[in-house]
Amino acid sequence: MTSSRGPFLTLNAGGVLGGIVTITARPEQGAHLIVDAHWRTIHGEPRTASAEIEGYNAARKLAHEWAGQLAAGREPTS
């Protein structure tokens, strides 16, 4: 799973901001994973946040945190 190309976990946050949060593997760097969030502001402007995390559990926790914030109408911070 963590050696696959592209995102291997995608969370559709829904809510007013219509966000999506993904986790993507960086197999060339061991257990490093990238957590990305993409959403639009209430005015339709695109926004993103990204973080490089070591370990699946930490990446999963951050992805769920950001998805929860987006679903509640709050923009996550990177």
QUIVEN-V950181 format. One record per residue. N is the residue number from 0. RES is the residue in three letters. PHI is phi in whole degrees, -180 to 180 (* if undefined). PSI is psi in whole degrees, 0 to 359 (none if undefined). Layout:
n:res:phi:psi
N:RES:PHI:PSI
N:RES:PHI:PSI
This chain:
n:res:phi:psi
0:MET:*:309
1:THR:-81:4
2:SER:-111:8
3:SER:-79:157
4:ARG:-80:144
5:GLY:75:179
6:PRO:-63:137
7:PHE:-109:355
8:LEU:-140:127
9:THR:-129:127
10:LEU:-114:123
11:ASN:-90:108
12:ALA:-74:330
13:GLY:67:205
14:GLY:77:185
15:VAL:-61:325
16:LEU:-85:350
17:GLY:54:46
18:GLY:-84:159
19:ILE:-132:136
20:VAL:-123:132
21:THR:-126:156
22:ILE:-120:128
23:THR:-124:138
24:ALA:-79:152
25:ARG:-123:74
26:PRO:-58:332
27:GLU:-71:348
28:GLN:-120:32
29:GLY:69:238
30:ALA:-91:15
31:HIS:-77:131
32:LEU:-127:152
33:ILE:-110:127
34:VAL:-106:122
35:ASP:-121:140
36:ALA:-124:137
37:HIS:-131:133
38:TRP:-157:175
39:ARG:-121:141
40:THR:-68:173
41:ILE:-65:345
42:HIS:-98:6
43:GLY:86:9
44:GLU:-82:133
45:PRO:-72:142
46:ARG:-137:155
47:THR:-143:157
48:ALA:-141:147
49:SER:-148:146
50:ALA:-148:141
51:GLU:-98:125
52:ILE:-126:144
53:GLU:-100:124
54:GLY:97:136
55:TYR:-63:317
56:ASN:-61:318
57:ALA:-68:320
58:ALA:-66:318
59:ARG:-64:318
60:LYS:-61:314
61:LEU:-65:318
62:ALA:-60:317
63:HIS:-69:324
64:GLU:-62:311
65:TRP:-65:319
66:ALA:-62:320
67:GLY:-64:319
68:GLN:-64:316
69:LEU:-63:317
70:ALA:-61:329
71:ALA:-85:359
72:GLY:87:16
73:ARG:-110:139
74:GLU:-80:131
75:PRO:-73:156
76:THR:-113:144
77:SER:-91:none
